[in-house]
Amino acid sequence: MKRGVHSFHPFVSFTYYIGATALVMLYKHPVFLCVAAVLLIIFNFQLDRGKTLKSWFGMLVFLTVFFLIINPLVNRRGTHILFYIYNNPVMLEAIVQGIVLALSIFTLLVLFSSYHLIITAEKFLFLFSRLLPQWALLTMLSMRFVPLLKRRLREIETVQKGKGFSVTEGKIGDRAKNGILLVQILLTWSLEEAIQTADSMAARGYGVKKRSKYTPYQMKVIDWCALAILTFLAGVAVLGWWLGDGVLSIYPTLESPIIQGREWFYLFNFMFYIAAPQFIEGGETWRWQYWKRGI
C-alpha cells in the first residue's frame, strides 16, 4: 500500500513540482533559495535517505562552483570593486549575482532529484498518454535514456576489459580506439532494442485508439484539498513576487539581503509550499511510530 506523498494523485504531485520550479526561478533572493535548498535536501533524505541526491553530488558541486567563479570573472557591472585579477576588477555585485545563480541551479537540481522518485514512468504516462500519447512516450523514453546508456556502457566496458580492451590504461591512441569501439557497441545495442520496442508497440496498437489504464488513479477528497492548498500558496507567492518581495535588487543599487517587513510573510508562505511534501512524509512517519507504540 502506497503511503505519504506516493499515495497522492499524480496530478497533485506534478502540480507541486511545476509550482516549486516556477517559484525557485522567480524568487531571486539568497535567503529564500537557501531555505528551499535545505528543505528539499531533507525531503530527499526522507524519500530514500539521500541515495539519489548522492549520485547527483558531482554535478551539483560542479555547476555551483562554476557559476560562483565564472560570473565574477565575466561580469563588470557594479560600483563596489573588491579586488583586481590581471587588471580586471571583481565586483561585489557580480559575486552576489553569482551566489544567487548558483543557489538557483543547486535548488532546481535538488528538486528534480526527487522528481524521479515521485513522478514515476507509470504516473507520467497516466497524466499525458491520453492527450499526447506519442509525446508522452517519447518524453518518458528520453528521461530513461541517459541512466540506461550509462548502465549499458558500464556493462560493455566490463566485458571488453576481460578481452583486453581498456579506455583507462595503455597508450592514448589505443584508449581512443577502444572508446570508439565501446560507443559503437552501445549505439548498436540501443538501436536494435529501439527497433524491437517500436515494432512491439506498433503490433499492440499503441496510440491507435483510446488508451486503457491498468492503474485507476482517481482524485479523492484529500487530493482536492492538497491541490487547493498548493494553488493558494502558489498564488500568494506569485503575488509577493509581483510586489517585488523575495527578489534581491542588485543593479543599479545593491540591496541588503536581510529580510525585512512583509518579506517575512512571503518567506514563510514560500517555505510552506516547498515543505508541503515534508509535512506529509513527517505526518506519515509520526502516525506509523504512534501505531507501533500502540501495539
C-alpha positions in Angstrom: 0.0 0.0 0.0 1.3 3.4 -1.0 1.8 5.9 1.8 2.9 9.5 2.2 3.4 11.6 -1.0 3.3 8.4 -3.1 -0.4 8.0 -2.2 -1.5 11.2 -3.8 -2.9 11.5 -7.3 -0.2 12.1 -9.9 -1.8 15.4 -11.0 -1.3 16.8 -7.4 2.3 15.7 -7.3 3.0 17.0 -10.8 1.3 20.4 -9.9 3.6 20.7 -6.9 6.7 20.3 -9.0 5.5 22.7 -11.6 4.8 25.3 -8.9 8.1 24.6 -7.0 10.1 25.0 -10.2 8.3 28.3 -11.0 8.8 29.7 -7.5 12.5 28.8 -7.4 13.0 30.5 -10.7 11.0 33.6 -9.7 12.4 34.2 -6.3 15.9 35.5 -6.7 16.9 36.0 -3.0 19.7 34.1 -1.3 17.7 33.6 1.9 14.6 32.2 0.1 16.8 29.9 -2.1 18.9 28.7 0.9 15.7 27.8 2.8 14.3 25.9 -0.3 17.6 24.1 -0.8 17.7 22.9 2.8 14.1 21.8 2.8 14.5 19.9 -0.5 17.6 18.1 0.8 15.7 17.0 3.9 12.9 15.8 1.6 15.4 13.7 -0.4 16.6 12.1 2.7 13.1 11.3 3.8 12.4 9.6 0.4 15.5 7.4 0.0 18.0 8.5 2.6 19.7 10.7 0.0 20.8 7.9 -2.3 19.6 9.7 -5.4 21.0 13.0 -4.2 24.4 11.5 -3.6 24.5 10.2 -7.2 24.0 13.8 -8.3 26.6 15.2 -6.0 29.3 15.7 -8.6 27.1 17.7 -10.9 25.7 19.7 -8.0 29.2 20.7 -6.9 30.5 21.4 -10.4 27.6 23.7 -11.5 27.5 25.5 -8.2 31.2 26.2 -8.2 31.1 27.1 -11.9 28.6 29.9 -11.5 30.2 31.1 -8.4 33.5 31.5 -10.2 32.5 32.4 -13.8 30.1 35.2 -13.1 32.5 37.5 -11.1 35.1 36.9 -13.9 32.9 38.0 -16.8 30.5 40.5 -15.2 31.9 44.0 -14.8 28.7 45.8 -13.8 28.6 47.4 -10.3 30.1 50.1 -8.2 31.8 48.1 -5.4 35.3 46.9 -6.5 36.7 44.2 -4.2 40.0 43.4 -5.9 41.7 43.0 -9.3 42.6 39.9 -11.3 45.1 40.8 -14.1 43.8 44.4 -14.1 40.2 43.2 -14.3 38.0 44.4 -11.4 36.0 41.9 -9.4 32.7 43.5 -8.3 30.7 42.7 -5.2 27.5 42.9 -7.3 28.9 40.2 -9.6 29.7 37.9 -6.7 26.3 38.3 -5.2 24.6 37.6 -8.5 26.8 34.5 -8.9 25.7 33.3 -5.5 22.0 33.8 -6.5 22.5 32.0 -9.8 24.4 29.1 -8.1 21.7 28.7 -5.5 19.0 28.7 -8.1 20.7 26.0 -10.1 21.5 24.0 -7.0 18.0 24.2 -5.7 16.5 23.2 -9.1 18.8 20.1 -9.4 17.9 19.0 -5.8 14.2 19.5 -6.6 14.4 17.3 -9.7 16.5 14.7 -8.0 13.3 13.9 -6.0 11.0 14.3 -9.1 12.0 10.9 -10.5 11.2 9.2 -7.1 7.7 10.7 -7.0 6.6 11.0 -10.7 7.4 7.5 -12.0 7.0 6.5 -15.6 3.7 4.9 -14.9 2.3 8.2 -13.4 3.8 10.2 -16.2 2.1 8.1 -18.8 -1.2 8.2 -16.9 -1.1 12.0 -17.0 -0.2 12.6 -20.6 -0.8 9.4 -22.6 -4.5 10.2 -23.3 -3.9 13.7 -24.7 -0.5 13.3 -26.2 0.3 9.6 -26.4 3.4 9.8 -28.7 4.8 12.8 -27.0 4.4 11.2 -23.6 6.1 8.0 -24.7 9.0 10.0 -26.3 9.5 12.1 -23.2 9.4 9.1 -20.9 12.0 7.3 -23.1 14.2 10.4 -23.2 14.1 10.6 -19.4 15.1 6.9 -19.2 17.7 7.1 -21.9 20.6 8.6 -20.1 20.7 6.3 -17.0 20.1 3.3 -19.3 23.0 4.2 -21.5 25.3 4.7 -18.5 24.4 1.3 -17.1 24.9 -0.4 -20.5 28.2 1.4 -21.0 29.5 0.0 -17.7 28.4 -3.5 -18.7 30.1 -3.2 -22.1 33.2 -1.8 -20.5 33.4 -4.7 -18.0 33.1 -7.3 -20.8 35.7 -5.5 -23.0 38.1 -5.3 -20.2 38.0 -9.1 -20.0 39.1 -9.1 -23.7 42.0 -6.8 -23.0 40.3 -3.6 -24.3 40.5 -0.7 -21.8 39.8 3.0 -22.0 41.7 3.8 -18.8 45.0 2.0 -19.4 47.6 1.9 -22.2 48.6 4.4 -24.9 46.3 7.3 -25.8 45.7 6.1 -29.3 44.7 2.6 -28.2 42.4 4.0 -25.5 40.7 6.2 -28.1 40.2 3.2 -30.4 38.8 1.2 -27.5 36.5 4.1 -26.6 35.1 4.3 -30.1 34.5 0.6 -30.1 32.6 0.9 -26.8 30.4 3.6 -28.3 29.8 1.6 -31.4 28.6 -1.4 -29.5 26.5 0.8 -27.3 24.7 2.5 -30.2 24.2 -0.8 -32.0 22.7 -2.4 -28.9 20.4 0.6 -28.2 19.2 0.9 -31.8 18.4 -2.7 -32.0 16.3 -2.6 -28.8 14.6 0.6 -30.0 13.5 -1.1 -33.2 12.2 -4.1 -31.3 10.3 -1.8 -28.9 8.8 0.2 -31.7 7.7 -3.0 -33.5 6.2 -4.4 -30.3 4.2 -1.2 -29.6 3.0 -0.9 -33.1 1.8 -4.6 -33.0 -0.1 -3.8 -29.8 -1.7 -0.8 -31.4 -0.2 1.9 -29.2 -1.8 5.3 -29.9 -4.3 3.9 -32.4 -7.3 4.0 -30.1 -8.1 5.5 -26.7 -5.7 4.1 -24.2 -7.0 2.0 -21.3 -5.3 2.3 -17.9 -4.5 -0.7 -15.8 -3.9 1.6 -12.7 -7.0 3.6 -12.0 -5.9 6.8 -10.3 -8.9 8.8 -9.0 -9.0 12.2 -7.3 -10.0 11.8 -3.7 -11.1 14.4 -1.2 -7.6 14.7 0.2 -6.2 15.2 -3.3 -8.6 18.1 -3.9 -7.7 19.6 -0.5 -4.0 19.3 -1.2 -4.5 20.8 -4.7 -6.4 23.7 -3.3 -3.8 24.4 -0.6 -1.0 24.3 -3.2 -2.8 26.6 -5.5 -3.5 29.1 -2.7 0.1 29.1 -1.5 1.5 29.4 -5.1 -0.9 32.3 -5.8 0.2 34.2 -2.7 3.8 33.5 -3.6 3.3 34.9 -7.1 1.6 38.0 -5.6 4.6 38.6 -3.4 7.0 38.3 -6.3 4.8 40.7 -8.3 5.1 43.2 -5.5 8.9 42.9 -5.5 9.4 40.8 -2.4 11.7 37.8 -2.5 13.9 39.3 -5.2 17.2 40.8 -4.2 17.9 44.0 -6.1 21.5 44.1 -7.4 21.5 46.8 -10.1 21.8 49.7 -10.0 22.0 49.6 -6.2 22.8 46.5 -4.2 20.1 45.8 -1.7 20.7 44.4 1.7 19.9 40.6 1.9 18.4 41.0 5.3 14.7 40.0 5.4 12.5 42.9 6.4 8.8 43.8 6.7 6.3 41.8 4.7 9.1 39.7 3.2 8.9 37.5 6.3 5.3 36.7 5.4 6.2 35.7 1.9 9.2 33.8 3.1 7.0 31.6 5.4 4.5 31.2 2.6 7.3 30.1 0.2 8.6 27.8 2.9 5.2 26.1 3.5 4.8 25.5 -0.2 8.3 23.9 -0.6 7.9 21.9 2.6 4.4 20.6 1.8 5.7 17.1 0.9 7.8 17.0 4.1 4.8 17.7 6.3 3.0 14.8 4.6 6.0 12.4 5.0 6.6 13.6 8.5 3.0 13.1 9.5 3.0 9.6 8.0 6.1 8.7 9.9 4.6 10.1 13.2 1.4 8.1 12.6 3.5 4.9 12.0 5.5 5.4 15.1 2.4 6.1 17.1 0.7 3.0 15.7 3.7 0.9 16.7 3.7 2.2 20.2 0.0 1.4 20.4 0.7 -2.2 19.6 
